[in-house]
Amino acid sequence: MNLKNVRAGVIALAGASVLAFSAPAMAGDTTRDGFAFPTDGSMKIVVFRPDVSVGSQKAGGIIEPNADWTETARTNIKAKLIERAELLNAQLQFVDELEGENAEVLTEYRALFEAVSGAIFTHVTVGDTLATKQKLVSDPKTPSARPRKVNTLDWTLGPGTTKLREATGADYAMFVFTNDAYGDSGRKAAQAAGMLGCLIGVCVMVPSGIHVGYAGLVDLSTGDVVWFNTDLAMGGDPREADGAEKRVGQLMDGFPLRAGAVLPKAPG
């Protein structure tokens, strides 16, 4: 499975979703039915190197990666994840890469998780529902009301993830992905021209930039995705320390904190 092709598909989906849906429908965390975070802080989680990409978006929409921006953003995001780990109600171990055959296994499951994340984006986050991945939920406040259908987090990477469990000693693996494309001067000019067209009744909406990210938790004994948090309109510029802190705060939103932990004040 080609990781670059999978990543390109996820990014393209994110860009299309930004155009087609409103922001409130594109953010939030969800957990798998039957899964609950342990309250005793006993979860052992391996956090692999964040998959980060930062580039510029040209006038025609083509994204040109920037290696320096990407390395800076990855360093900042990892540093802020390590800081946040001290506040979470779990034991997190940070591992950039594995060795030998385990390295190949990790590459395979990184790509597989990005492919699965594309499905979750489509059918849970964005809302292109699948009847086979919905359930009926009744409102306890109004028992007489008809149950409503809600999307469920029902995806798995398969039992082969036990190889990662054996290699790391962790019960769960966390995958983190962020992609940013900042509009260059040509893209911003096209955006301005599109907005000016509204004055004469010909609006052409040209979004400037893509800012998408997710964090997902996988049960390594089963391969099941048990927690997924995403936002297709991420805030914070990860090339800056404060921006990375805001980004990590959004990525980890919904993950339980340890007792007494207090989150830092979010950057403006």
HULIN-V387026 format. One record per helix or strand. SS is the DSSP state (@ for helix, = for strand). FROM is the first residue (numbers start at 0). TO is the last residue. Records with the same first field share a line. If there is no record, write none. Layout:
# HULIN-V387026
SS = FROM-TO / FROM-TO
This chain:
# HULIN-V387026
@ = 2-19 / 22-25 / 66-84 / 100-124 / 130-132 / 158-167 / 184-199 / 240-250
= = 26-30 / 43-47 / 50-56 / 62-64 / 87-87 / 90-94 / 133-136 / 147-150 / 155-155 / 171-182 / 209-218 / 223-230 / 232-232 / 256-256
